[in-house]
């Protein structure tokens, strides 16, 4: 195929799209529906996966000092632990700070009114650089004689980490299957379009047109149809995800505190790219069959 033929082929592509308006519309509609389903799934899977990753990060390690440890030693240990490479942040909650909050939360317990001294210990709230480091930090803290008790919520953490790994694996597998299904649906729609124009293919072959000359406008049509369908799908997907995110935040307020967001331009660009690829691959696969025939 020569470059001099490019304007003619582009003109033919535009004319063919217009002449076959109904089949073109059917292909674009099919692409829009398929890619919208894929886009919504990808958006939901993104949020669910990041939620599964973010939840374990909310778990902290709590280290309770013995009552006999002086405050100077407490602050010194806090600074020392903050310097550990596995630790991201350490907050010291003194017994004086914790006592009013404790009484407010458990004020209905009558025995609290009889207490004349503060029974709470000083406490460190430790955030690690990764949830997997919680148990390692807890084990190191447990070896220090200044601490009476170390709480790392091991069972909850291990369960959340396992759920996170499962969600990531399932999301990748389902996204791959859904992407293949989307490409197959778009390819079938393009195949129907080519079947309706099989006479054009036969005439072009009879007059001596090369396979590349025949293939180019059809492949370009498939890419354009896929791009148009994916553009519409991207808009519908973003609207749907915004609505779903609002509903989820209303029902589960803690999700909003995790600040899980998705890049809308990235998602839209991904869907349009997938639409173009699906249209191109679907056209090429269908043309191989018709050109061989």
C-alpha positions, 0 to 999 in steps of 0.5 A: 500500500502506497502513501499516495493511496492514504487520502483515498483510503481515509475518504473511503473509511469515512464514507463507509461509516456513513453508508453503513450507518446502522451497522456502525451504530450497532458496533459502537453501541455494542462497544459502549455497553461492553466497555462500560461494564469493563470500566465499572468493574475496573473502577470497583475492583480498584477501590475494593483492592485499595480498600483491602490494602488500606484497612490493614494500614489502619491497625496500630501496635499498642505498647503499654508501659509498666506503672513503675517506669518514670516519664523521662524513661518513657519519652526516651523510649518513644524517641528510640522506637521512632528511630527504628527503620520499621516504624513510621510514626510513634505517638505517646498517650500519657495516662493523664491524657487517656483518663478523661477520654476513658471516663467519657467512654465508660462513664456508665460504669459506676465503679469508676466513681469510686476511683481516686487515682488514675489506673491507666498506664502510659501508652505508645501508639505505633504506626509501621511503614507496612502492615507486615511489619506490625508483628515484627515491631510487636515482637521487639517491643515485647522483649523490652522490660519497660512494657507490661503489654503489647497489642498488635491484633495479630489475628485481625491483621493476618485475616485482613492481609489474606483478604487483600491478597485474595481480592487482588488475585481475583480482581486481576483474574476477573479483569483479564477474563472480562477484557477478553470477553469485551474484545470477543463481543466487539470482534463479533460486532465487527464481524457482522459489519464485515459480513454485510459488506462481503460483496465490497471485499469480493469486488476489491479482490477481483479488481486486484487490490492487495490484502493490505489495501483492502485491510487498511480502511476496515481496520481503521473503521474498527479502531474508530468504532472502538474509540467512539464506543470507548469514549461514550463508555468512559463517560458513563463509567465515570458517572457511574463510579461517582454515583457508587462512590457517593453511595458507599461513603454514605453507607460506610463513612470510614471509607471516606476517611481512607481517601481512596481515589482513582485517577479519572483521566487515567481510567478514561484513557485506559478505556479508550485505548482498550476500545481502539485495541479491541476494534483493531484486533477484532477487525484484523481477526475478522478480515483474516477469515474473509480474505481467506474466503 
